[in-house]
Structure formats: structure tokens, C-alpha cells
Amino acid sequence: MSAYHHLLAAVVEHLQHQREQGQRYVTVDAAKLAALSRPIATSGATPVAADGTGPAAAAACANLAELRAQALACTQCPNLAAARKQVVLGVGNESAD
């Protein structure tokens, strides 16, 4: 399992546990939210345009494909799963920044 999938599974497991404990929403500390909204400092290197191909793009597409497969297989909401015809994760280039 890739690091991305391991982290995604851990987040899903944590949120499911919180729901089982009766929690209905996630509280976010205002200071942490503000810190996360600030741009990340760069090292001063000149950015280079990517062409959207190569290993990183292929990995991103594979991650989206696996996430789509997981969403299609999900039956946690039986009434929604029974009526679902497709899963739309978004639109646009899967390799976009």
C-alpha cells in the first residue's frame, strides 16, 4: 500500500471511529486553520513547468482510479449505493496541479 493510500485509510478509519462514538462534525482550531491557509514558503528555486506526464502523473491517475473504485464499491449508505449509477470525483485534468 502506498503512503497516500495508507494515510487515506487512516483518515477514513479515524472519521468512522469518531462517527461510531456519536460525533457528527469535525471541530477545527481557528489557529490551525489559519496556519494551513497560508502559502508554503519555497526554497527560492525557480519553478519549472511540468508537462503532466511521467511517474508522478501516472501515480496521480492511479490514485484517482483506486479512489474511484473504492467509492464505487462503498455500501455504507445502502439507499444511495442501490441508486448509484456512477461516481464523479471531479472534472478536468487528472494531472493538474
Backbone as JSON, one array per atom type, in Angstrom:
{
  "sequence": "MSAYHHLLAAVVEHLQHQREQGQRYVTVDAAKLAALSRPIATSGATPVAADGTGPAAAAACANLAELRAQALACTQCPNLAAARKQVVLGVGNESAD",
  "N": [[0.85, -1.17, 0.0], [0.59, 2.18, -0.87], [2.06, 5.21, 0.51], [0.25, 7.3, 0.34], [-2.24, 5.95, 0.13], [-2.21, 4.57, 2.53], [-2.31, 6.69, 4.37], [-4.77, 7.82, 3.62], [-6.53, 5.71, 4.23], [-6.15, 5.62, 7.01], [-7.21, 8.1, 7.79], [-9.9, 7.8, 7.0], [-10.61, 5.63, 8.63], [-10.28, 6.8, 11.17], [-12.23, 8.85, 11.09], [-14.54, 7.3, 10.81], [-14.5, 5.95, 13.25], [-14.87, 8.13, 14.97], [-17.46, 8.84, 14.23], [-18.85, 6.55, 15.05], [-18.62, 6.91, 17.75], [-20.44, 8.84, 18.15], [-19.95, 11.39, 17.31], [-20.77, 14.12, 15.24], [-19.72, 16.07, 13.66], [-16.66, 17.71, 12.64], [-14.39, 19.45, 14.55], [-12.45, 22.29, 14.0], [-9.54, 23.9, 14.92], [-9.18, 27.38, 15.02], [-6.69, 28.7, 14.81], [-5.02, 26.72, 13.74], [-6.31, 26.28, 11.32], [-5.93, 28.77, 10.12], [-3.15, 28.72, 9.88], [-2.83, 26.63, 8.08], [-3.95, 27.76, 5.85], [-2.14, 29.59, 4.94], [0.32, 30.31, 2.42], [2.85, 27.94, 1.52], [6.23, 28.32, 2.3], [8.74, 28.7, -0.16], [11.83, 27.33, -1.43], [13.14, 29.19, -2.88], [13.87, 28.43, -5.36], [13.58, 28.48, -8.9], [10.46, 27.94, -10.35], [9.57, 25.17, -12.41], [7.85, 24.37, -15.3], [5.68, 21.62, -15.53], [5.05, 18.85, -17.68], [2.91, 17.21, -17.32], [3.19, 14.5, -17.6], [4.82, 11.37, -17.02], [6.22, 9.64, -14.11], [5.03, 10.8, -11.76], [2.59, 11.88, -12.67], [1.4, 9.56, -13.63], [1.16, 8.12, -11.25], [-0.62, 9.78, -9.87], [-2.92, 9.52, -11.46], [-3.38, 6.79, -11.11], [-3.89, 6.76, -8.36], [-6.3, 8.22, -8.3], [-7.9, 6.52, -9.81], [-7.99, 4.27, -8.15], [-9.21, 5.38, -5.9], [-11.67, 6.03, -7.03], [-12.61, 3.45, -7.58], [-12.88, 2.49, -4.97], [-14.89, 4.2, -4.05], [-16.99, 3.46, -5.73], [-17.45, 0.87, -4.81], [-18.34, 1.27, -2.27], [-20.72, 0.76, 0.3], [-21.81, 1.96, 2.49], [-23.93, 3.69, 2.79], [-26.73, 2.37, 2.2], [-29.13, 3.03, 0.75], [-28.28, 5.04, -1.0], [-26.2, 3.71, -2.33], [-27.58, 1.71, -3.7], [-28.98, 3.13, -5.62], [-27.05, 4.39, -7.05], [-25.46, 5.2, -10.07], [-23.09, 6.06, -11.15], [-19.84, 7.32, -10.2], [-18.55, 10.42, -9.59], [-15.64, 12.01, -9.32], [-14.68, 14.45, -9.89], [-13.95, 16.97, -12.35], [-11.9, 17.56, -15.21], [-8.33, 17.78, -15.78], [-6.57, 15.01, -14.7], [-3.97, 15.19, -13.94], [-3.49, 17.71, -13.09], [-2.14, 20.54, -11.3]],
  "CA": [[0.0, 0.0, 0.0], [1.39, 3.4, -0.95], [1.92, 6.12, 1.64], [-1.0, 8.04, 0.12], [-3.37, 5.09, 0.46], [-2.13, 4.3, 3.96], [-2.81, 7.88, 5.05], [-6.2, 7.94, 3.31], [-7.22, 4.68, 5.01], [-6.1, 6.03, 8.41], [-8.17, 9.2, 7.96], [-11.25, 7.23, 6.91], [-10.82, 4.83, 9.84], [-10.44, 7.72, 12.3], [-13.53, 9.52, 10.98], [-15.57, 6.3, 11.09], [-14.48, 5.75, 14.7], [-15.49, 9.31, 15.58], [-18.91, 8.75, 13.97], [-19.35, 5.5, 15.92], [-18.65, 7.47, 19.09], [-21.52, 9.81, 18.21], [-19.56, 12.71, 16.82], [-21.47, 14.4, 13.99], [-18.96, 17.05, 12.89], [-15.25, 17.82, 12.99], [-14.04, 20.79, 15.01], [-11.13, 22.72, 13.53], [-8.99, 25.03, 15.66], [-9.04, 28.55, 14.14], [-5.27, 28.99, 14.58], [-4.51, 25.7, 12.82], [-6.91, 26.54, 10.02], [-5.24, 29.94, 9.56], [-1.8, 28.3, 9.5], [-2.94, 25.8, 6.88], [-4.36, 28.57, 4.7], [-1.01, 30.4, 4.47], [1.15, 29.63, 1.42], [4.06, 27.3, 2.0], [7.44, 29.01, 1.85], [9.53, 27.93, -1.11], [13.27, 27.41, -1.22], [13.71, 30.21, -3.74], [14.18, 27.87, -6.67], [12.69, 28.9, -9.97], [9.56, 26.86, -10.71], [9.68, 24.62, -13.75], [6.56, 23.85, -15.75], [5.63, 20.18, -15.77], [4.27, 18.54, -18.87], [1.77, 16.36, -16.98], [3.46, 13.11, -17.91], [5.88, 10.81, -16.2], [5.81, 8.82, -12.97], [4.13, 11.5, -10.83], [1.27, 11.96, -13.29], [0.86, 8.2, -13.67], [0.78, 7.78, -9.88], [-1.83, 10.54, -9.55], [-4.03, 8.87, -12.17], [-3.62, 5.5, -10.45], [-4.53, 7.07, -7.08], [-7.69, 8.59, -8.57], [-8.6, 5.32, -10.26], [-8.24, 3.43, -6.99], [-10.2, 6.09, -5.09], [-12.95, 5.86, -7.72], [-13.03, 2.07, -7.36], [-13.33, 2.4, -3.58], [-16.17, 4.9, -3.95], [-18.0, 2.63, -6.41], [-17.71, -0.32, -4.01], [-18.83, 1.67, -0.95], [-22.13, 0.49, 0.57], [-22.12, 2.46, 3.83], [-25.27, 4.29, 2.7], [-27.37, 1.41, 1.3], [-30.1, 3.64, -0.16], [-27.53, 5.73, -2.05], [-25.44, 2.72, -3.11], [-28.5, 0.99, -4.58], [-29.42, 4.01, -6.71], [-25.89, 4.99, -7.71], [-25.14, 4.75, -11.43], [-21.7, 6.41, -11.41], [-19.15, 8.13, -9.2], [-17.82, 11.51, -10.23], [-14.71, 12.61, -8.36], [-14.4, 15.81, -10.33], [-13.77, 17.11, -13.78], [-10.65, 18.21, -15.58], [-7.11, 17.02, -15.96], [-6.17, 14.26, -13.51], [-2.58, 15.52, -13.63], [-3.39, 19.15, -12.81], [-1.51, 20.9, -10.02]],
  "C": [[0.9, 1.24, 0.0], [1.16, 4.26, 0.29], [0.61, 6.9, 1.55], [-2.2, 7.2, 0.56], [-3.39, 4.74, 1.94], [-2.7, 5.48, 4.75], [-4.31, 8.05, 4.83], [-7.0, 6.93, 4.14], [-7.25, 5.05, 6.49], [-7.1, 7.15, 8.69], [-9.6, 8.67, 7.95], [-11.56, 6.43, 8.17], [-11.06, 5.73, 11.05], [-11.82, 8.39, 12.27], [-14.68, 8.54, 11.26], [-15.66, 6.02, 12.59], [-15.17, 6.92, 15.41], [-17.02, 9.26, 15.39], [-19.54, 7.69, 14.87], [-19.47, 5.98, 17.36], [-19.72, 8.56, 19.24], [-21.18, 11.2, 17.73], [-20.16, 12.94, 15.44], [-20.74, 15.42, 13.13], [-17.53, 17.1, 13.41], [-14.97, 19.26, 13.38], [-12.62, 21.1, 14.56], [-10.72, 23.95, 14.32], [-8.72, 26.18, 14.69], [-7.58, 28.85, 13.83], [-4.66, 27.99, 13.6], [-5.05, 25.92, 11.41], [-6.23, 27.73, 9.35], [-3.84, 29.56, 9.1], [-1.84, 27.47, 8.23], [-3.31, 26.61, 5.65], [-3.24, 29.45, 4.17], [-0.21, 29.61, 3.44], [2.4, 29.04, 2.06], [5.26, 28.05, 1.44], [8.23, 28.11, 0.91], [11.0, 28.15, -0.84], [13.92, 28.48, -2.08], [14.07, 29.7, -5.12], [13.15, 28.34, -7.68], [11.78, 27.73, -10.35], [9.74, 26.44, -12.17], [8.32, 24.04, -14.12], [6.66, 22.35, -16.01], [4.75, 19.92, -16.98], [3.08, 17.62, -18.58], [1.95, 14.91, -17.36], [4.53, 12.61, -16.95], [5.32, 10.08, -14.99], [4.83, 9.5, -12.03], [2.72, 11.56, -11.39], [0.62, 10.58, -13.33], [0.39, 7.77, -12.29], [-0.5, 8.5, -9.48], [-3.05, 9.91, -10.21], [-4.39, 7.54, -11.52], [-4.32, 5.72, -9.11], [-6.0, 7.42, -7.29], [-8.5, 7.38, -9.01], [-8.93, 4.41, -9.07], [-9.29, 4.07, -6.08], [-11.59, 5.95, -5.7], [-13.49, 4.45, -7.5], [-13.55, 1.87, -5.94], [-14.7, 3.05, -3.41], [-17.28, 4.08, -4.6], [-18.39, 1.43, -5.56], [-18.33, 0.0, -2.65], [-20.33, 1.4, -0.82], [-22.53, 0.99, 1.96], [-23.48, 3.15, 3.9], [-26.07, 3.44, 1.71], [-28.35, 2.04, 0.31], [-29.4, 4.39, -1.29], [-26.79, 4.74, -2.94], [-26.35, 1.99, -4.09], [-28.9, 1.82, -5.79], [-28.26, 4.57, -7.53], [-25.64, 4.37, -9.08], [-23.67, 5.02, -11.76], [-21.14, 7.2, -10.24], [-18.36, 9.17, -9.95], [-16.95, 12.17, -9.18], [-14.41, 14.05, -8.7], [-14.25, 15.83, -11.83], [-12.43, 17.78, -14.04], [-9.5, 17.24, -15.68], [-6.71, 16.33, -14.67], [-4.76, 14.6, -13.07], [-2.4, 16.99, -13.28], [-2.74, 19.38, -11.45], [-2.53, 21.07, -8.95]]
}
